[in-house]
């Protein structure tokens, strides 16, 4: 399933609902929790930071292969940004000692089996995968 949302300003909830309503997303509540939380983090980043005015697009693709691997991809033509280059936060520090930001991508990396990023043809392409048969 592929869906394009234009413009994206204020559309975090729509992006999340688009993914969660995909027939590719399993009904298992534990998996749905992990998927929803990860999608929310990525959607927030795209909506809030990809475009200066929110007038851009995001293209969302979900696929479920025969082995049960769910792939969720996000493509936008916003400011080039690889969230995976950012160092993971030190979660051993107290909240007062931690710098602001970076926790959402860290959570996504922990919830999903794999995450990847590539800037290609003028677009950010962020992909996450989770095995639905674990």
N, CA, C and O atoms as a DFTB+ gen file, in Angstrom:
536 C
 N C O
     1  1       0.841      -1.172       0.000
     2  2       0.000       0.000       0.000
     3  2       0.890       1.241       0.000
     4  3       1.829       1.334       0.791
     5  1       0.601       2.182      -0.875
     6  2       1.321       3.449      -0.908
     7  2       0.315       4.588      -0.858
     8  3      -0.668       4.601      -1.598
     9  1       0.578       5.551       0.034
    10  2      -0.282       6.718       0.187
    11  2       0.589       7.965       0.212
    12  3       1.658       7.979       0.822
    13  1       0.123       9.005      -0.455
    14  2       0.831      10.290      -0.470
    15  2      -0.053      11.306       0.241
    16  3      -1.235      11.443      -0.077
    17  1       0.521      12.011       1.197
    18  2      -0.202      13.031       1.957
    19  2       0.424      14.387       1.644
    20  3       1.627      14.589       1.810
    21  1      -0.424      15.314       1.187
    22  2       0.003      16.671       0.808
    23  2      -1.092      17.644       1.216
    24  3      -2.257      17.358       0.940
    25  1      -0.806      18.760       1.846
    26  2       0.416      19.090       2.547
    27  2       0.459      18.304       3.860
    28  3      -0.522      17.657       4.229
    29  1       1.582      18.359       4.557
    30  2       1.712      17.560       5.778
    31  2       1.499      18.366       7.060
    32  3       1.439      17.783       8.142
    33  1       1.387      19.672       6.963
    34  2       1.222      20.506       8.162
    35  2       0.059      19.996       9.015
    36  3      -1.074      19.892       8.544
    37  1       0.354      19.682      10.264
    38  2      -0.674      19.244      11.198
    39  2      -1.228      17.849      10.933
    40  3      -2.289      17.507      11.455
    41  1      -0.545      17.043      10.144
    42  2      -1.109      15.759       9.734
    43  2      -0.448      14.540      10.380
    44  3      -0.482      13.447       9.816
    45  1       0.143      14.717      11.540
    46  2       0.765      13.579      12.220
    47  2      -0.247      12.464      12.453
    48  3       0.039      11.304      12.158
    49  1      -1.418      12.793      12.973
    50  2      -2.433      11.776      13.255
    51  2      -2.873      11.056      11.985
    52  3      -3.100       9.846      12.007
    53  1      -2.996      11.785      10.882
    54  2      -3.391      11.172       9.612
    55  2      -2.314      10.203       9.109
    56  3      -2.627       9.140       8.571
    57  1      -1.059      10.577       9.288
    58  2       0.037       9.699       8.879
    59  2       0.000       8.407       9.697
    60  3       0.122       7.313       9.146
    61  1      -0.167       8.542      11.002
    62  2      -0.230       7.367      11.871
    63  2      -1.411       6.481      11.480
    64  3      -1.258       5.267      11.348
    65  1      -2.575       7.074      11.297
    66  2      -3.773       6.319      10.940
    67  2      -3.622       5.634       9.590
    68  3      -4.107       4.518       9.405
    69  1      -2.959       6.287       8.650
    70  2      -2.721       5.692       7.337
    71  2      -1.941       4.393       7.474
    72  3      -2.301       3.382       6.871
    73  1      -0.880       4.418       8.261
    74  2      -0.084       3.199       8.454
    75  2      -0.872       2.157       9.228
    76  3      -0.930       0.994       8.829
    77  1      -1.473       2.564      10.323
    78  2      -2.135       1.589      11.205
    79  2      -3.362       0.948      10.560
    80  3      -3.763      -0.146      10.955
    81  1      -3.961       1.615       9.575
    82  2      -5.127       1.041       8.900
    83  2      -4.741       0.200       7.682
    84  3      -5.608      -0.373       7.022
    85  1      -3.448       0.127       7.388
    86  2      -2.990      -0.689       6.265
    87  2      -3.286      -2.164       6.526
    88  3      -3.078      -2.643       7.640
    89  1      -3.766      -2.890       5.519
    90  2      -3.991      -4.324       5.690
    91  2      -2.687      -5.096       5.936
    92  3      -2.728      -6.260       6.336
    93  1      -1.542      -4.465       5.702
    94  2      -0.250      -5.108       5.952
    95  2       0.103      -5.155       7.432
    96  3       0.893      -6.001       7.852
    97  1      -0.468      -4.262       8.221
    98  2      -0.146      -4.177       9.649
    99  2      -0.926      -5.259      10.401
   100  3      -2.144      -5.364      10.264
   101  1      -0.205      -6.067      11.202
   102  2      -0.867      -7.169      11.910
   103  2      -1.814      -6.679      13.002
   104  3      -1.748      -5.524      13.423
   105  1      -2.673      -7.548      13.443
   106  2      -3.638      -7.211      14.490
   107  2      -3.110      -7.474      15.898
   108  3      -3.733      -7.050      16.871
   109  1      -1.992      -8.154      16.027
   110  2      -1.390      -8.437      17.326
   111  2      -1.125      -7.119      18.071
   112  3      -0.437      -6.237      17.558
   113  1      -1.674      -6.998      19.270
   114  2      -1.609      -5.727      20.005
   115  2      -0.187      -5.328      20.406
   116  3       0.142      -4.142      20.406
   117  1       0.649      -6.292      20.741
   118  2       2.028      -5.970      21.112
   119  2       2.775      -5.393      19.916
   120  3       3.474      -4.387      20.042
   121  1       2.627      -6.027      18.759
   122  2       3.264      -5.512      17.543
   123  2       2.686      -4.162      17.152
   124  3       3.425      -3.262      16.754
   125  1       1.379      -4.013      17.262
   126  2       0.740      -2.742      16.900
   127  2       1.255      -1.595      17.777
   128  3       1.440      -0.477      17.297
   129  1       1.482      -1.876      19.049
   130  2       2.017      -0.857      19.951
   131  2       3.397      -0.404      19.470
   132  3       3.661       0.794      19.373
   133  1       4.279      -1.371      19.167
   134  2       5.630      -1.048      18.701
   135  2       5.590      -0.266      17.385
   136  3       6.312       0.714      17.205
   137  1       4.741      -0.717      16.485
   138  2       4.634      -0.068      15.176
   139  2       4.099       1.346      15.328
   140  3       4.655       2.287      14.760
   141  1       3.029       1.502      16.086
   142  2       2.409       2.818      16.256
   143  2       3.385       3.811      16.895
   144  3       3.503       4.950      16.441
   145  1       4.069       3.385      17.927
   146  2       5.017       4.273      18.608
   147  2       6.136       4.692      17.658
   148  3       6.524       5.860      17.631
   149  1       6.649       3.755      16.889
   150  2       7.718       4.063      15.935
   151  2       7.229       4.980      14.827
   152  3       7.913       5.936      14.460
   153  1       6.060       4.697      14.297
   154  2       5.487       5.535      13.235
   155  2       5.237       6.951      13.758
   156  3       5.495       7.930      13.058
   157  1       4.743       7.052      14.969
   158  2       4.484       8.370      15.549
   159  2       5.764       9.198      15.640
   160  3       5.757      10.391      15.338
   161  1       6.852       8.572      16.053
   162  2       8.122       9.297      16.165
   163  2       8.606       9.804      14.811
   164  3       9.042      10.949      14.692
   165  1       8.528       8.953      13.793
   166  2       8.970       9.355      12.460
   167  2       8.035      10.422      11.887
   168  3       8.494      11.413      11.319
   169  1       6.744      10.220      12.034
   170  2       5.765      11.189      11.521
   171  2       5.972      12.561      12.158
   172  3       5.941      13.573      11.459
   173  1       6.179      12.608      13.453
   174  2       6.416      13.884      14.143
   175  2       7.646      14.589      13.576
   176  3       7.633      15.800      13.357
   177  1       8.704      13.821      13.342
   178  2       9.922      14.425      12.788
   179  2       9.674      14.999      11.401
   180  3      10.111      16.110      11.102
   181  1       8.979      14.254      10.557
   182  2       8.723      14.735       9.201
   183  2       7.818      15.964       9.221
   184  3       8.119      16.966       8.573
   185  1       6.729      15.893       9.949
   186  2       5.771      17.002       9.996
   187  2       6.411      18.263      10.579
   188  3       6.176      19.366      10.085
   189  1       7.214      18.100      11.621
   190  2       7.758      19.271      12.311
   191  2       9.066      19.816      11.732
   192  3       9.384      20.988      11.935
   193  1       9.830      18.981      11.011
   194  2      11.161      19.433      10.614
   195  2      11.501      19.314       9.133
   196  3      12.449      19.958       8.683
   197  1      10.777      18.529       8.366
   198  2      11.163      18.309       6.963
   199  2      11.011      19.564       6.110
   200  3      11.871      19.872       5.284
   201  1       9.925      20.274       6.314
   202  2       9.624      21.453       5.491
   203  2       9.436      22.663       6.393
   204  3       8.871      22.556       7.482
   205  1       9.909      23.804       5.937
   206  2       9.771      25.020       6.738
   207  2       8.319      25.442       6.920
   208  3       7.960      25.978       7.968
   209  1       7.484      25.207       5.920
   210  2       6.105      25.694       5.983
   211  2       5.051      24.589       5.997
   212  3       3.856      24.882       6.002
   213  1       5.474      23.325       6.003
   214  2       4.510      22.223       6.045
   215  2       3.796      21.959       4.742
   216  3       2.853      21.169       4.706
   217  1       4.230      22.612       3.653
   218  2       3.549      22.453       2.376
   219  2       4.059      21.277       1.556
   220  3       3.601      21.070       0.432
   221  1       4.986      20.512       2.088
   222  2       5.534      19.393       1.346
   223  2       4.666      18.155       1.413
   224  3       3.516      18.202       1.851
   225  1       5.235      17.049       0.973
   226  2       4.521      15.774       0.955
   227  2       5.278      14.734       1.763
   228  3       6.463      14.887       2.057
   229  1       4.572      13.688       2.109
   230  2       5.189      12.463       2.610
   231  2       4.501      11.315       1.889
   232  3       3.276      11.282       1.768
   233  1       5.289      10.398       1.424
   234  2       4.763       9.206       0.776
   235  2       5.067       8.032       1.699
   236  3       6.212       7.813       2.095
   237  1       4.024       7.286       2.031
   238  2       4.139       6.180       2.978
   239  2       3.826       4.886       2.242
   240  3       2.806       4.778       1.562
   241  1       4.707       3.913       2.383
   242  2       4.492       2.617       1.764
   243  2       4.609       1.525       2.814
   244  3       5.548       1.519       3.610
   245  1       3.658       0.603       2.815
   246  2       3.739      -0.572       3.682
   247  2       3.691      -1.818       2.820
   248  3       2.922      -1.903       1.863
   249  1       4.525      -2.784       3.175
   250  2       4.499      -4.085       2.497
   251  2       4.728      -5.172       3.530
   252  3       5.460      -4.986       4.502
   253  1       4.099      -6.290       3.306
   254  2       4.265      -7.466       4.157
   255  2       4.682      -8.607       3.242
   256  3       3.925      -9.008       2.357
   257  1       5.888      -9.130       3.454
   258  2       6.341     -10.195       2.563
   259  2       5.885     -11.571       3.071
   260  3       5.294     -11.687       4.144
   261  1       6.167     -12.583       2.292
   262  2       5.710     -13.937       2.617
   263  2       6.318     -14.472       3.906
   264  3       5.730     -15.338       4.553
   265  1       7.472     -13.973       4.281
   266  2       8.132     -14.416       5.511
   267  2       7.598     -13.684       6.746
   268  3       8.011     -13.976       7.868
   269  1       6.682     -12.735       6.539
   270  2       6.108     -11.997       7.659
   271  2       6.843     -10.731       8.033
   272  3       6.596     -10.163       9.097
   273  1       7.743     -10.279       7.176
   274  2       8.474      -9.036       7.454
   275  2       7.657      -7.849       6.963
   276  3       7.371      -7.728       5.771
   277  1       7.283      -6.976       7.895
   278  2       6.550      -5.754       7.569
   279  2       7.564      -4.645       7.334
   280  3       8.420      -4.385       8.180
   281  1       7.462      -3.998       6.189
   282  2       8.326      -2.872       5.854
   283  2       7.464      -1.627       5.739
   284  3       6.456      -1.615       5.034
   285  1       7.877      -0.576       6.445
   286  2       7.183       0.711       6.400
   287  2       8.207       1.745       5.952
   288  3       9.244       1.925       6.589
   289  1       7.902       2.425       4.843
   290  2       8.830       3.414       4.291
   291  2       8.181       4.789       4.244
   292  3       6.992       4.930       3.955
   293  1       8.992       5.792       4.535
   294  2       8.568       7.188       4.489
   295  2       9.496       7.919       3.533
   296  3      10.718       7.807       3.633
   297  1       8.915       8.665       2.609
   298  2       9.699       9.435       1.642
   299  2       9.205      10.872       1.662
   300  3       8.003      11.125       1.577
   301  1      10.141      11.816       1.775
   302  2       9.784      13.229       1.712
   303  2      10.898      13.980       1.007
   304  3      12.040      13.522       0.970
   305  1      10.567      15.127       0.453
   306  2      11.544      15.960      -0.247
   307  2      11.961      17.151       0.600
   308  3      12.346      18.196       0.073
   309  1      11.883      16.990       1.899
   310  2      12.250      18.062       2.811
   311  2      13.749      18.200       2.972
   312  3      14.528      17.652       2.193
   313  1      14.136      18.935       3.986
   314  2      15.538      19.164       4.306
   315  2      16.228      17.818       4.500
   316  3      15.736      16.987       5.263
   317  1      17.351      17.581       3.830
   318  2      18.048      16.306       4.022
   319  2      18.440      16.124       5.489
   320  3      19.064      16.996       6.094
   321  1      18.062      14.982       6.041
   322  2      18.375      14.716       7.447
   323  2      18.386      13.216       7.696
   324  3      17.384      12.530       7.494
   325  1      19.527      12.720       8.136
   326  2      19.659      11.311       8.493
   327  2      19.584      11.193      10.008
   328  3      20.562      11.487      10.695
   329  1      18.445      10.769      10.542
   330  2      18.305      10.683      11.993
   331  2      19.178       9.599      12.612
   332  3      19.398       9.599      13.823
   333  1      19.674       8.680      11.798
   334  2      20.488       7.579      12.319
   335  2      21.929       8.003      12.575
   336  3      22.682       7.277      13.225
   337  1      22.320       9.175      12.069
   338  2      23.669       9.680      12.330
   339  2      23.808      10.235      13.739
   340  3      24.914      10.347      14.269
   341  1      22.693      10.575      14.329
   342  2      22.721      11.135      15.679
   343  2      23.053      10.024      16.678
   344  3      22.520       8.918      16.596
   345  1      23.921      10.333      17.601
   346  2      24.320       9.367      18.618
   347  2      23.133       9.030      19.522
   348  3      22.327       9.900      19.851
   349  1      23.035       7.762      19.917
   350  2      21.963       7.359      20.830
   351  2      22.110       8.102      22.158
   352  3      23.226       8.331      22.623
   353  1      20.983       8.478      22.766
   354  2      21.063       9.178      24.052
   355  2      21.573       8.236      25.141
   356  3      21.360       7.026      25.080
   357  1      22.233       8.796      26.117
   358  2      22.692       8.020      27.267
   359  2      21.532       7.913      28.240
   360  3      21.273       8.832      29.017
   361  1      20.838       6.789      28.193
   362  2      19.644       6.629      29.031
   363  2      19.982       6.300      30.483
   364  3      19.088       6.137      31.314
   365  1      21.282       6.203      30.785
   366  2      21.667       6.005      32.183
   367  2      21.690       7.333      32.943
   368  3      21.702       7.352      34.174
   369  1      21.697       8.436      32.201
   370  2      21.681       9.757      32.831
   371  2      20.280      10.096      33.321
   372  3      19.290       9.591      32.790
   373  1      20.202      10.940      34.321
   374  2      18.898      11.404      34.786
   375  2      18.283      12.306      33.719
   376  3      18.991      12.789      32.835
   377  1      16.989      12.534      33.793
   378  2      16.317      13.401      32.827
   379  2      16.905      14.807      32.813
   380  3      16.976      15.444      31.762
   381  1      17.319      15.283      33.963
   382  2      17.902      16.618      34.046
   383  2      19.261      16.703      33.354
   384  3      19.648      17.771      32.879
   385  1      19.985      15.585      33.294
   386  2      21.320      15.569      32.712
   387  2      21.319      15.307      31.203
   388  3      22.309      15.588      30.527
   389  1      20.229      14.778      30.678
   390  2      20.157      14.420      29.256
   391  2      19.874      15.639      28.389
   392  3      19.072      16.497      28.758
   393  1      20.544      15.716      27.218
   394  2      20.190      16.789      26.283
   395  2      18.816      16.508      25.671
   396  3      18.383      15.358      25.595
   397  1      18.150      17.553      25.245
   398  2      16.824      17.420      24.642
   399  2      16.962      16.817      23.249
   400  3      17.881      17.161      22.506
   401  1      16.051      15.919      22.901
   402  2      15.994      15.363      21.546
   403  2      16.696      14.026      21.413
   404  3      17.513      13.641      22.250
   405  1      16.357      13.328      20.336
   406  2      17.012      12.072      20.009
   407  2      16.386      10.827      20.577
   408  3      16.713       9.720      20.150
   409  1      15.486      10.984      21.539
   410  2      14.900       9.813      22.175
   411  2      13.926       9.088      21.251
   412  3      13.824       7.862      21.312
   413  1      13.213       9.815      20.401
   414  2      12.238       9.195      19.503
   415  2      12.871       8.224      18.531
   416  3      12.361       7.119      18.343
   417  1      13.972       8.610      17.911
   418  2      14.671       7.731      16.977
   419  2      15.258       6.549      17.730
   420  3      15.245       5.426      17.225
   421  1      15.768       6.784      18.923
   422  2      16.298       5.706      19.757
   423  2      15.208       4.673      20.042
   424  3      15.448       3.469      19.944
   425  1      14.018       5.144      20.394
   426  2      12.892       4.245      20.661
   427  2      12.548       3.451      19.404
   428  3      12.325       2.243      19.469
   429  1      12.506       4.120      18.285
   430  2      12.210       3.472      17.013
   431  2      13.228       2.360      16.727
   432  3      12.856       1.262      16.313
   433  1      14.500       2.651      16.948
   434  2      15.540       1.652      16.705
   435  2      15.385       0.451      17.637
   436  3      15.704      -0.674      17.252
   437  1      14.906       0.675      18.839
   438  2      14.717      -0.422      19.797
   439  2      13.457      -1.239      19.502
   440  3      13.438      -2.447      19.737
   441  1      12.418      -0.598      18.996
   442  2      11.142      -1.279      18.737
   443  2      11.160      -2.093      17.443
   444  3      10.539      -3.153      17.362
   445  1      11.868      -1.599      16.442
   446  2      11.894      -2.244      15.130
   447  2      13.078      -3.209      15.028
   448  3      14.052      -3.097      15.773
   449  1      12.977      -4.150      14.098
   450  2      14.098      -5.068      13.867
   451  2      15.216      -4.381      13.096
   452  3      16.390      -4.687      13.299
   453  1      14.858      -3.454      12.212
   454  2      15.884      -2.687      11.509
   455  2      15.301      -1.350      11.066
   456  3      14.103      -1.216      10.819
   457  1      16.185      -0.376      10.976
   458  2      15.834       0.941      10.445
   459  2      16.964       1.360       9.523
   460  3      18.130       1.047       9.765
   461  1      16.604       2.075       8.459
   462  2      17.631       2.537       7.528
   463  2      17.211       3.875       6.940
   464  3      16.036       4.242       6.939
   465  1      18.205       4.584       6.444
   466  2      17.973       5.900       5.837
   467  2      18.881       6.044       4.630
   468  3      20.032       5.609       4.642
   469  1      18.342       6.663       3.589
   470  2      19.143       7.045       2.430
   471  2      18.541       8.324       1.848
   472  3      17.322       8.487       1.804
   473  1      19.413       9.224       1.403
   474  2      18.963      10.414       0.685
   475  2      19.203      10.116      -0.784
   476  3      20.344       9.934      -1.210
   477  1      18.120      10.066      -1.560
   478  2      18.220       9.638      -2.948
   479  2      17.238      10.414      -3.807
   480  3      16.083      10.604      -3.427
   481  1      17.700      10.861      -4.966
   482  2      16.860      11.606      -5.910
   483  2      16.173      12.800      -5.248
   484  3      15.010      13.089      -5.526
   485  1      16.899      13.485      -4.374
   486  2      16.375      14.672      -3.714
   487  2      15.386      14.394      -2.599
   488  3      14.682      15.302      -2.158
   489  1      15.320      13.149      -2.134
   490  2      14.342      12.786      -1.097
   491  2      14.982      12.024       0.057
   492  3      15.905      11.230      -0.128
   493  1      14.462      12.293       1.258
   494  2      14.759      11.482       2.429
   495  2      13.944      10.197       2.312
   496  3      12.749      10.239       2.020
   497  1      14.586       9.069       2.539
   498  2      13.900       7.772       2.525
   499  2      14.249       7.046       3.815
   500  3      15.376       6.586       3.998
   501  1      13.273       6.949       4.701
   502  2      13.456       6.277       5.989
   503  2      12.621       5.008       5.967
   504  3      11.424       5.050       5.680
   505  1      13.250       3.882       6.269
   506  2      12.567       2.592       6.232
   507  2      12.765       1.861       7.545
   508  3      13.860       1.843       8.107
   509  1      11.690       1.262       8.021
   510  2      11.786       0.426       9.211
   511  2      11.105      -0.902       8.953
   512  3      10.133      -0.995       8.203
   513  1      11.647      -1.940       9.603
   514  2      11.132      -3.289       9.397
   515  2      10.933      -3.983      10.739
   516  3      11.683      -3.781      11.694
   517  1       9.881      -4.818      10.770
   518  2       9.625      -5.624      11.946
   519  2       9.069      -6.974      11.506
   520  3       8.201      -7.063      10.638
   521  1       9.593      -8.009      12.130
   522  2       9.131      -9.359      11.838
   523  2       7.815      -9.574      12.588
   524  3       7.766      -9.476      13.814
   525  1       6.773      -9.863      11.853
   526  2       5.444     -10.022      12.468
   527  2       5.187     -11.444      12.941
   528  3       4.106     -11.743      13.448
   529  1       6.177     -12.328      12.777
   530  2       6.005     -13.725      13.172
   531  2       6.917     -14.126      14.326
   532  3       7.212     -15.309      14.493
   533  1       7.350     -13.195      15.094
   534  2       8.212     -13.516      16.256
   535  2       7.392     -14.074      17.376
   536  3       7.931     -14.402      18.433
